[in-house]
Amino acid sequence: MGKKVLIVDDAVFMRMKLRDILEKNGYEVVDEAANGLEAIEKYKATTPDLVTMDITMPEMDGVEALKQIKTFDANAKVLMCSAMGQQGMVMDAIRAGAVDFIVKPFDSDRVIKALDKVSL
């Protein structure tokens, strides 16, 4: 099986879209989370190879969740997902240790290129 991925996004539709893109390209989706708190719990439970992390979510945003996951596992590979106009938060995420980012709406080729690049 391919690399194990945890998908984190508060929108069910976005999680479904990402799951579809990933599974068609040989990645294994090990779990999904709807907010940053769930992301941390599920990261610890599944220890995925990669995480796709939405930035804007209820309860805990993606940047804070990223920081906590990196505290738990310094080698965590987290790919941030942002809407247009979130450049400031993307920069915060990169400074906090995100490996790359992809912009919504998702372009299948761009998602896979980014994942392939960071999963080496």
Buried (B, 14 or more C-beta within 10 A) or exposed (E): EBBBBBBBBBEEEBBEBBBEBBEEBEBEBBBBBBBBBBBBEBBEEBEBBBBBBBBBBEEBBBBBBBBBBBEEEEEBBBBBBBEEEBEEBBEBBBEBBBBBBBBBEBEBEEBBEBBEEBBE
